[in-house]
Amino acid sequence: MFGWEFPPHIAGGLGTACEGIVKGLAHNGVETLFVMPHAYGDEDQSCATIINASDVPVAHISDTVEEFIDHVKYITVDSSIVPYVDPDEYYEAVDKLRREHVREATVGFGQKIKFSGKYGANLLEEVSRYAQVGATIAMEHKDEFDLIHAHDWLTYLAGAAAKELTGKPLVVHVHATSFDRGTDDMVDSRVYAIEKHGMEAADRVVTVSDLTRNIVINKYGIDPAKVVTVHNAVDFSGRDNIQVERGVRDKVVTFLGRITFQKGPEYFIEAAAKVLKRTKNVRFVMAGSGDMMNRAIRHVARLGISDRFHFTGFLRGQEVQKMFALSDVYIMPSVSEPFGISPLEAMRSNVPSIISHQSGAAEVLKYALKVDFWDVDALADDIYALLNYPALAHFATKQGYDEVNELKWNNATAKLKEVYESVVK
């Protein structure tokens, strides 16, 4: 399995989902070798063996993503036509030569690439080089796995290279697409090319929602027969009932996520201003960071609600759980959300949630209140209702908790295992 991040060092929901998936797979009898660009050493390896790509020497390095796509085979196979050899013996001979070449190249001429494992300015370069290291790792561990699973566009090239070299089936997991990160005219053609290449190379494409499945089929031209939806879930293991002391008596309404266009922070701010015109016993919290942070702060100031609005910055681990424990209502007003695990985490923490119809989570959450992301009046009305009508809040809390209690990773990964079995011969 090729991933980009893994708890406790995460920048968003992808790492959380990867952890839930490998734990669920372990419960369903599937062993995982989890490859990541940069491992810190404190990752939980009880459910997966983590391989740090920064520790693996590789022989051949290409300079660009385009060059990588054009030249997937980085390990030269020296084979000779030998007479009087049956097909099985010939395969064994070729495989032996291939392995010897990998060993010779990586030990004799190899170099290690120190990946940042982050989402910086040189991300495309890291994606390309990760793919090349991933190809080497796949060859070295060829006898230890039955199939390849690649998460999101960051790892699709690694998955495609591993399939090309080992002949093992490939499953790519679409957690988001270029069309979720911006409008059609904002799509990065280089990222789109990688996404399309990975989906076309895959034997199965797993999407986190039917919303994303439709995008994969219609925007990338992928055969519907090989695109399967497996909804995300939430991890209940190791969950503690965190007790926190409030510094204020006011109710707390929380937005938790990246402060970027896709997540709809401006609609949350507009709705907050409308609620504050009707009641004053409430505070709004925007937890997270992102490219719209400064713009959001200015927006709050312009609306004159700064005394009732708080920015926490990026939260992780226990900080997230404490934020949920402090919250009375959770909001996810995403413009485009392939799934969105955070409302499941909120509802697991007994916090009633409001989500947009434009999210994949809306397909599975019956007891989250739903609005169109752009309808700030409806969003404000729902926030006001949950804050001021205890019976409604109690109903949404109890039913929401019972609902997400059924959405466990063990169940989701049982479906994923069926996908695996459909491609492993």
C-alpha positions, 0 to 999 in steps of 0.5 A: 500500500502506497500512502503519503502520510500516517498518524500521528504526523498528518496534514488532513483526512488522508492519513486518518483514513489510511490508518483506519483502513489498515486497522480494518484490513488487519481485522479482516485478515489482510496484512499490509506493507505500508510505504510512505515517503517520510516515516518518523519512527513513532507510527503505530505498526501494530496493524501494518509494516511501515516502510520508509521510502527515504531509507531505500536506495534507488538507481535511476532517477528521472527529472520530471513527472512527464519523463516518468510517465513516458518511461515507467520501467526504471530497472533494466532487465538483462535477459538472454534467449536460452534454448530448450527452456520451458516457460516456467524455467524462463520466467524464473531465470528472468526474475532472478536476473531482474532481482540481481540487477535491483540488488546490484544497482541499489547497493553499488550505485544507489542513492537515497532520496530524503523526502519531506513527505509534505505538501510543499512547492516541490510536491510534483518532483517528490511525487515523481521520485517517490514513484521511482523509489516505490518501484524499487521497493515493490521489486524487493518485496515482490514475494510478500504481497498479492496486490498494490493499493495506491492512495490519491494522486500523490501515489498513483505513479508509484502504484503504476510503476509497481504494477508494471514491474511486478505484474501484480494487480493495482487498486487506486483509491480516490479520496479526492480529485482535481475537480474537488480542489477547484473549479473546472478552469482551475484544474492543474493539467499535470495533476489531472494527467497523473490522476487519469494515468493512475486510474487507467492503469488500475484494475479497480478504482475505489471511490469514497462516495458515489459523488466521486464515482460520477466524477471519475466516470464523467471527467476522467472517462474511466469504465464504470465497470471497474469503479467501486464505491466504498464509503469512509468510516470512523475509528471508535478504538481507543476513544476516551471520553475527554472532559474539558472545562469551558472558559465561557458559558456560551454555546460553541459552534465549530468549523474544523478543516482546511481553511480553503475554498473547497471547505466553504469557510466563507459560508460558515462566517456569513451564517455566523453573522446571521445567527449573532443577529438573533442571539448573543450567547454563542461563539464560533470557532474556526479550527484549522489552517489554509490559504484562505486564513487571512482572508477569513480573518478580514471577513470576520472583522468586516462583519464586526463579529471578531469578539464572538469568533475564534481562530485556533490554527491547525489542530491534531490528535488530542487537540481535535478531540478536545475541540469536539468536547467543547463544541455544541454544534459542528459544521461542514459547509463544503463546496465539494467534499468527496466524503468528509470524515470530520462530521463522523468524528463529531457525531461519534463525540456526541456533537450534532452536525450540519453538512452540505448536500455537496459532500459524500458523507451526505450519502450515508448520514441520515441524522446530520442536518443538510443544507446546500453550501451556498444557502447561508440562511438555511445554515443559520436557521439550522445552527439557531435551531440546534442551539435553542431547541434542546429536544432537536439537539438531543435527537440529532445527538443520540441518533447521530451517535447510533448511526456512526456507530455502524460506520466502522472501518471493519465493515468498510474494509470488508467491502474493500477486501472483496474488491481485492479478491475480485482482482487477485487471480 
